[in-house]
């Protein structure tokens, strides 16, 4: 696989799963319990549940999980992130539209970490946004192990 070659989401999902799905069951399980909580407390409740339940079997790093949890809670309307909150404002408002994501990833060849810095988020959330927008990731966005699995799947 070439570094700038788009990788279909079907292949990515088969190898790595849907971006952010690791935290989704915890968001679903805890959303009603955190609906009236301060956003930071709501994210911490879901984060703690995720971390305690999965232990060492977590695939996301802590910061990536926190951003995904906050985004998913905000997306469900359970919290509203404002300026001055732990995440520095709404993650929904920071999400580029689908065409802008496509432009950044494919036309401008921006790495996910670059887009994350521009948007003030974690690269795991940018990956989720690309999935939602059906913007394929590029071969360079995967580590050695995932690249090997994707290559095996292609044969």
N, C-alpha and C positions, 0 to 999 in steps of 0.2 A: 504494500500500500504506500502510495506516494504521500509525502507530508501535506500537500495542498489538495489532495483528492477528497471530495465529500464522501462521507460514510452514511449510508441510509440509516434512518432511525430504527428500522426493523432489525438491522444487524446489531446496532448498539444495544437495543433493548434485549435482544437474545443473549448477549454477552454480559452486559452490566446491569440490565434492568432500566426502568424508567427513572430519570433523574429526580431525586428527592423522594422517591417512594419509600425509602427506608424510614423516614420520619412520618409519613402520611398516616399510618395506623395510630400513632400516638396523638397526632393532631385530632384525628377523628374521635379517639377515645376520650380525650380531655377537653375538647372544644366547649362543651356545655358547662363544665366546671370552671372554666377560665373566662367565660364571656363577660363577667362584670369586674374582672381583675384589672389592675394597672397593666399596660402592655408588657413591661419588663417582668412582672410577676407571672403573667400568662405564659410568656415564652419560657421562663425558667421552670415552670411547672411541667410543661410538655417536654422540655429538654431533659430535666431530671428523670422523668418517666422513661424516655428513650434511652438515656445513658445507663440507668439502673437495670432496665429490662434486658438490653442487649449486651451489656458488659463489654467484654473484649471482642465481641462479634460485630462491632460497628464498622461500617464501610466508609462513613463520612468522618471528617475531622470535626472537632468541637465547634469551631467558628462557622464552618459551612453548614452544619446542622442547625445552629442558632439562626442563621440568616434564612434558611429554608423554612424553619418552623415559624419564624416571624412573618415571612411572606405568605405562607399558607394560612396562618391565622388571620392575617389582614385580608387576604383574598376571600376568605369565608365570611368576613364581616365581624369576626369575633373581637378584633382589636382594631384600633386606628392609630397608626404611628404618626406622631407629630414632631415638629422641630423641637429639639431639646430632649427627646426620648433617647434611649440607649442606641437606637439605630439611626438617629439623625434625621428622622422624617420618614415619610411614607415610602415603602419599597414598591408599592403599586405605581406610584407616581414616577419612580425612577426607571421603570421598565421601558426600554425603547420600544416603539411599535415594531411590528413584524418586518416591515420593509427596511427600517433602520438597522435592525439586527442582521438581516440578510446582507445589507450593504457593509456593515462593519466586519462581519465574519468572512464573506466571500469576495466582495469587491475591494475593500481596503485591507483585507488579510490581517485584521487585528487579532492578536491572541486573546483567549478568553480572559486571561489575567488583566490585559489592557482594558478591555471593556468593563471588567469589574472595577478597576480603579476609576475609570471615567464616570461610572454610575454610583460609585461609593458603596459597593456591595462585595460579596465573596464570589469567587469564580464558580462555585457550585450553584449559586443562584443564576448566574448567567447561563450555565448549562441547562438549567430548568427552563429558563426563558426561551432558549433556542428550541428545546423540545416542544414547548407550548406553541411556538411560532412555526414549527415544522421547518426550521433552518438546520440543515445537516451540519454536524461538526466536521472538522477536517481531520485527516489522518494524524496530523501533528498534535492533536488534542488528546491523544491517548498514550499511556505508558507502554512500556515494553510488553508486559503480560497481556494487556488488553489487545494490543496490536497483533500479538501472536494468535490470540483466540479469534480475532476478526479475520485474520488471514486463513486460519483453518476452516472457518465457516464459509469463506468464499470459494473453497475448492470443492 
